[in-house]
Amino acid sequence: MNAAAAPARLVAVDVCTKRRPVGLARLLDSLAALESPGADVRVVVVVADNDPEASARAMVEARADGFPHALVYTHAPRPGIPAARNAALRASLSWARAQPGADPEHPLDAVCVVDDDEWVVPGWLRELLGTRAATGADVVTATVEPVFVGTPPAWAVAGRFYERDRYPTGTSLDYARTSNVLVDGRVFTADGLRFASVGMPGGSDTFFFERARLRGRRIVWCDEAVAYEEVPAERVSARWLVLRQYRYGLVRSAVLRATVPSRARHVRRALAGAGTAAWGLARLVVGVADPVRRVAAARVVASGVGLVLGLVGVTYDDYREVHGR
C-alpha cells in the first residue's frame, strides 16, 4: 500500500491595493502566468482592498473562477498600510487553515508580499522559494526594477535615483521591504509578528523586519526574483525624491525609538543625522550647478534632517495622494 502523500506546502501571495485597478489587473495577470514552484506547493493570492468603497471587489471576484491559483478578496476599510497588510495576512491564514491536512498551528509555509504597482517575472515565486531552501533564511527580499511611464528627464536616469541596490543571491542583509519579499510563515505564527505603525503611513515594513531581525530571523537577497515597479510621472521630480528620502530618515529613527530605548543610541543617531545633513549641505554648495549632483546632495540633507527629527516624533505622510491610478 502506498504511503499517504505529504500535505501540500501552502504559500500565500498577499497584495494590498487602493484605487489602482490597472496596476492590480497587470499584477494579477503576472501572478496567473507564474511558472510552477513545485508539485507540492499550493498558492493562494489574497487581495486586501484598502479603499473604503471596496472598488476592487468586482474585478477580483470576477477573476476568481478562471484563476490558476486560489484567489481571495478581503475588504480592509480601516485606513493605513499596516491595517491592509494585517487584513491580507488574516485572510491568508484563514484560507490555509481550511485546507485539508493543514497544520493548525503553522498552516502557511510562506507569505510573499508584492505591491499593486508592480508585476513579477514568471519564475518569481520559484526563485524566492529556491533561495529560502538553499540558504535556510527566514526572509528573502528581492529585486525591484523601475519602469517609467513616459520618458523621464535625463537627470533622473543619469542619477539612477529610482534604482534600488542589488546584491548576489544569498547575500545576508539587515533590512527588507514588503514591495517584493517572502517571509517564512512561522514568523507570523510562532513569533506572532504583525505589521504596526511607527506613527506615519509609511515605515511599517521597516519596523516589522527590524523586529524580526532582533528575534534572530535571517534576511537574505534573491537577485533573480524580479518585480517591476511602475514609476508614474507624478513621482519623477526632485521634490518627490527629496521628500521620500526625508521620510526614510524619519522612519529609521522612529523604528530606533520603538525598538531601542537607549538614550545613548538616540544621541548618537542625532549626531549622525546632523553630520549627514551638514555633509549634504557641503555637497549641495559644490554641486549646485549640476542637476544630478544637486538632487543627490539634497537627498542626503533630507535624510539627515529626517534622522534627527524622527527622534522627536515628527512624521510625514507621502501617501496622501495615490499615484498611478
Disulfide bonds with the S-S distance in Angstrom:
none
